[in-house]
Amino acid sequence: MKNIQLQNFNIFGFQKDLIDWYQEYKRDLPWRKDQDPYKIWVSEIMLQQTKVDTVIPYFHRFISNFPTVEALAAADQQDVLKSWEGLGYYSRARNLQNAVREVVASYNGIVPINPEELGSLKGIGPYTKGAILSIAYDKPEPAVDGNVMRVFSRIFHIEEDIALPKTRKLFESYVREVIDHDDPSSFNQAVMELGAIICTPKSPACMLCPVQTHCKAYAEGVEEDLPVKKKAKKQRRIPYVALLIQTPEGEYVIEKRPSNGLLADLWQFPMVPIGEIGYDHIESWFHQEYGISLQVKNHAGKLKHVFSHLIWEIEIYHAEADIKEMNDQRLKLVPKETVAEYPFPVSHQKMMNYMK
């Protein structure tokens, strides 16, 4: 039974207008050169929460370093994280490598075409599964992300809150009914492309839209009121002091973050939760935490780093420590010249500018 919004909707006309526009105006993107499921998989993981222009150079570098599933599966995780450095949301890279290792071990290096097998891989949710199946394997599967929900909320004037999981299911049902079974690859990519360059969140370019005549929101003049999305929770602010600790030999102390949680397995300059201990107790806290005596010197600078759910407010200080032997396995002494060889989050890459 069709959704009520699809009554009297010209599905064939919508498909034709959309795909014809896509074939003529689609952007020349590196992951569109062929239908290699591995490359499509990598691109879709990179494009989560990240703009296309930012992803392009990372995609080129990543595929150059790890051209096949076998190459990525065999790679050292630190090398993978280094290739991902600056792209953010590093759990994506770790999940991708873990999933690729399963593909090599269980599926002879072939990305599964079976929806259940593909969906069981680490880091592959309903959207990524649908994107790989439709774009690489020409399967008429929905691939519903924020762009797609925005487009369809306007096309069919849907006022459901897109932040709710049940709403994504609703949109998946619409896509299943209107997707082009002859060319699902172009159809899904066309909807994503439309959302990215025409049907944008603010001030959509309706006069240039190839499916304007099919759009109920445009006909009713409410395109800028859609989609409906509840406001996210306010980000939590956490103050830190980051210490650029140098030894008399000119080496710096860096710290490896835990293997789970935020920025897992990346390196950083040691950070002190200053909101918990206060500025007067930095040295004693550090000695208690790491068994190292240091002297905090001058203030070097400050920066703010924004995550989706929290904000780091970081004061940067130079410090000195005479370390003969490093007993804490979290810490490592490295020459200044080799610090940048380790995978650091963006906030700590910026701190390198303050190194002496």
KAJO-V758037 format. One record per residue. N is the residue number from 1. D_FIRST is the distance of its C-alpha to the first C-alpha in Angstrom with 1 decimal. Layout:
BEGIN
n:N d_first:D_FIRST
n:N d_first:D_FIRST
END
This chain:
BEGIN
n:1 d_first:0.0
n:2 d_first:3.8
n:3 d_first:6.7
n:4 d_first:8.9
n:5 d_first:11.6
n:6 d_first:10.1
n:7 d_first:10.4
n:8 d_first:13.7
n:9 d_first:14.1
n:10 d_first:16.2
n:11 d_first:14.9
n:12 d_first:17.7
n:13 d_first:20.3
n:14 d_first:19.5
n:15 d_first:19.9
n:16 d_first:23.1
n:17 d_first:24.7
n:18 d_first:24.1
n:19 d_first:25.3
n:20 d_first:28.2
n:21 d_first:29.4
n:22 d_first:29.3
n:23 d_first:31.2
n:24 d_first:33.9
n:25 d_first:34.3
n:26 d_first:33.3
n:27 d_first:36.0
n:28 d_first:38.3
n:29 d_first:37.6
n:30 d_first:39.3
n:31 d_first:36.3
n:32 d_first:34.8
n:33 d_first:37.7
n:34 d_first:36.0
n:35 d_first:33.0
n:36 d_first:35.1
n:37 d_first:32.8
n:38 d_first:35.7
n:39 d_first:36.5
n:40 d_first:32.9
n:41 d_first:32.8
n:42 d_first:36.1
n:43 d_first:35.0
n:44 d_first:31.8
n:45 d_first:33.8
n:46 d_first:36.5
n:47 d_first:34.1
n:48 d_first:32.8
n:49 d_first:34.5
n:50 d_first:36.8
n:51 d_first:37.2
n:52 d_first:37.1
n:53 d_first:40.8
n:54 d_first:41.9
n:55 d_first:40.1
n:56 d_first:41.4
n:57 d_first:45.0
n:58 d_first:43.9
n:59 d_first:41.6
n:60 d_first:44.5
n:61 d_first:46.9
n:62 d_first:44.6
n:63 d_first:43.7
n:64 d_first:47.4
n:65 d_first:48.4
n:66 d_first:45.7
n:67 d_first:44.5
n:68 d_first:42.7
n:69 d_first:41.0
n:70 d_first:44.3
n:71 d_first:46.3
n:72 d_first:44.3
n:73 d_first:44.2
n:74 d_first:48.0
n:75 d_first:48.8
n:76 d_first:50.6
n:77 d_first:48.3
n:78 d_first:50.9
n:79 d_first:50.7
n:80 d_first:46.9
n:81 d_first:47.2
n:82 d_first:49.9
n:83 d_first:47.7
n:84 d_first:45.1
n:85 d_first:47.7
n:86 d_first:46.9
n:87 d_first:43.1
n:88 d_first:42.5
n:89 d_first:40.0
n:90 d_first:42.1
n:91 d_first:39.9
n:92 d_first:37.6
n:93 d_first:40.6
n:94 d_first:41.4
n:95 d_first:37.9
n:96 d_first:37.6
n:97 d_first:40.9
n:98 d_first:40.1
n:99 d_first:36.7
n:100 d_first:38.5
n:101 d_first:41.2
n:102 d_first:38.6
n:103 d_first:37.2
n:104 d_first:40.8
n:105 d_first:41.6
n:106 d_first:38.4
n:107 d_first:36.9
n:108 d_first:40.0
n:109 d_first:39.5
n:110 d_first:36.2
n:111 d_first:33.3
n:112 d_first:30.6
n:113 d_first:27.7
n:114 d_first:26.0
n:115 d_first:23.6
n:116 d_first:24.9
n:117 d_first:28.5
n:118 d_first:28.2
n:119 d_first:26.5
n:120 d_first:29.4
n:121 d_first:32.0
n:122 d_first:33.9
n:123 d_first:32.6
n:124 d_first:29.4
n:125 d_first:26.5
n:126 d_first:22.8
n:127 d_first:23.7
n:128 d_first:26.7
n:129 d_first:25.0
n:130 d_first:22.3
n:131 d_first:25.1
n:132 d_first:27.2
n:133 d_first:24.6
n:134 d_first:23.3
n:135 d_first:26.7
n:136 d_first:29.0
n:137 d_first:27.0
n:138 d_first:24.5
n:139 d_first:21.5
n:140 d_first:18.2
n:141 d_first:18.2
n:142 d_first:17.7
n:143 d_first:21.1
n:144 d_first:20.8
n:145 d_first:24.2
n:146 d_first:25.6
n:147 d_first:25.8
n:148 d_first:22.1
n:149 d_first:21.1
n:150 d_first:23.6
n:151 d_first:22.4
n:152 d_first:18.7
n:153 d_first:19.8
n:154 d_first:21.7
n:155 d_first:19.4
n:156 d_first:16.6
n:157 d_first:19.2
n:158 d_first:18.0
n:159 d_first:20.8
n:160 d_first:20.1
n:161 d_first:23.2
n:162 d_first:22.9
n:163 d_first:25.7
n:164 d_first:23.5
n:165 d_first:22.0
n:166 d_first:18.7
n:167 d_first:18.3
n:168 d_first:18.7
n:169 d_first:15.8
n:170 d_first:13.7
n:171 d_first:15.2
n:172 d_first:14.7
n:173 d_first:10.9
n:174 d_first:11.5
n:175 d_first:14.1
n:176 d_first:12.1
n:177 d_first:9.9
n:178 d_first:13.1
n:179 d_first:15.8
n:180 d_first:18.0
n:181 d_first:18.1
n:182 d_first:21.5
n:183 d_first:23.1
n:184 d_first:21.3
n:185 d_first:24.7
n:186 d_first:25.5
n:187 d_first:22.1
n:188 d_first:22.4
n:189 d_first:26.1
n:190 d_first:25.6
n:191 d_first:23.4
n:192 d_first:26.0
n:193 d_first:28.8
n:194 d_first:27.4
n:195 d_first:27.3
n:196 d_first:30.8
n:197 d_first:32.7
n:198 d_first:30.9
n:199 d_first:28.3
n:200 d_first:30.8
n:201 d_first:30.9
n:202 d_first:33.7
n:203 d_first:34.5
n:204 d_first:31.7
n:205 d_first:33.0
n:206 d_first:30.5
n:207 d_first:33.0
n:208 d_first:32.8
n:209 d_first:29.0
n:210 d_first:27.6
n:211 d_first:24.1
n:212 d_first:25.7
n:213 d_first:24.3
n:214 d_first:20.7
n:215 d_first:21.6
n:216 d_first:20.8
n:217 d_first:23.3
n:218 d_first:26.0
n:219 d_first:25.4
n:220 d_first:25.9
n:221 d_first:28.7
n:222 d_first:27.5
n:223 d_first:27.0
n:224 d_first:29.9
n:225 d_first:28.5
n:226 d_first:25.6
n:227 d_first:24.7
n:228 d_first:25.5
n:229 d_first:27.5
n:230 d_first:29.8
n:231 d_first:33.4
n:232 d_first:34.6
n:233 d_first:37.4
n:234 d_first:40.9
n:235 d_first:42.5
n:236 d_first:45.4
n:237 d_first:48.7
n:238 d_first:51.1
n:239 d_first:54.6
n:240 d_first:56.3
n:241 d_first:59.6
n:242 d_first:59.4
n:243 d_first:62.7
n:244 d_first:64.0
n:245 d_first:66.5
n:246 d_first:69.2
n:247 d_first:72.0
n:248 d_first:75.5
n:249 d_first:74.6
n:250 d_first:71.9
n:251 d_first:69.0
n:252 d_first:65.9
n:253 d_first:64.0
n:254 d_first:60.3
n:255 d_first:57.9
n:256 d_first:54.9
n:257 d_first:52.0
n:258 d_first:50.4
n:259 d_first:48.1
n:260 d_first:45.2
n:261 d_first:44.0
n:262 d_first:44.4
n:263 d_first:45.9
n:264 d_first:46.5
n:265 d_first:49.3
n:266 d_first:50.3
n:267 d_first:53.9
n:268 d_first:55.3
n:269 d_first:58.5
n:270 d_first:59.1
n:271 d_first:57.6
n:272 d_first:59.0
n:273 d_first:56.9
n:274 d_first:59.3
n:275 d_first:57.6
n:276 d_first:58.4
n:277 d_first:62.0
n:278 d_first:63.5
n:279 d_first:65.5
n:280 d_first:68.7
n:281 d_first:67.4
n:282 d_first:65.8
n:283 d_first:68.6
n:284 d_first:68.9
n:285 d_first:65.1
n:286 d_first:65.1
n:287 d_first:68.0
n:288 d_first:66.4
n:289 d_first:63.1
n:290 d_first:64.4
n:291 d_first:68.1
n:292 d_first:69.2
n:293 d_first:71.7
n:294 d_first:71.0
n:295 d_first:72.3
n:296 d_first:69.9
n:297 d_first:71.5
n:298 d_first:70.2
n:299 d_first:66.9
n:300 d_first:65.3
n:301 d_first:62.3
n:302 d_first:58.9
n:303 d_first:55.3
n:304 d_first:51.8
n:305 d_first:48.8
n:306 d_first:45.3
n:307 d_first:42.6
n:308 d_first:39.1
n:309 d_first:40.2
n:310 d_first:43.9
n:311 d_first:46.9
n:312 d_first:50.1
n:313 d_first:53.2
n:314 d_first:55.9
n:315 d_first:59.6
n:316 d_first:61.3
n:317 d_first:64.9
n:318 d_first:67.3
n:319 d_first:68.9
n:320 d_first:71.5
n:321 d_first:71.9
n:322 d_first:74.5
n:323 d_first:72.4
n:324 d_first:74.3
n:325 d_first:71.6
n:326 d_first:67.9
n:327 d_first:67.1
n:328 d_first:63.6
n:329 d_first:61.1
n:330 d_first:58.7
n:331 d_first:61.2
n:332 d_first:62.7
n:333 d_first:65.6
n:334 d_first:65.0
n:335 d_first:67.2
n:336 d_first:66.0
n:337 d_first:65.6
n:338 d_first:63.0
n:339 d_first:60.9
n:340 d_first:58.4
n:341 d_first:57.7
n:342 d_first:55.7
n:343 d_first:52.1
n:344 d_first:52.2
n:345 d_first:49.5
n:346 d_first:49.9
n:347 d_first:51.7
n:348 d_first:54.4
n:349 d_first:54.7
n:350 d_first:55.8
n:351 d_first:58.4
n:352 d_first:60.1
n:353 d_first:61.5
n:354 d_first:63.6
n:355 d_first:65.2
n:356 d_first:69.0
END
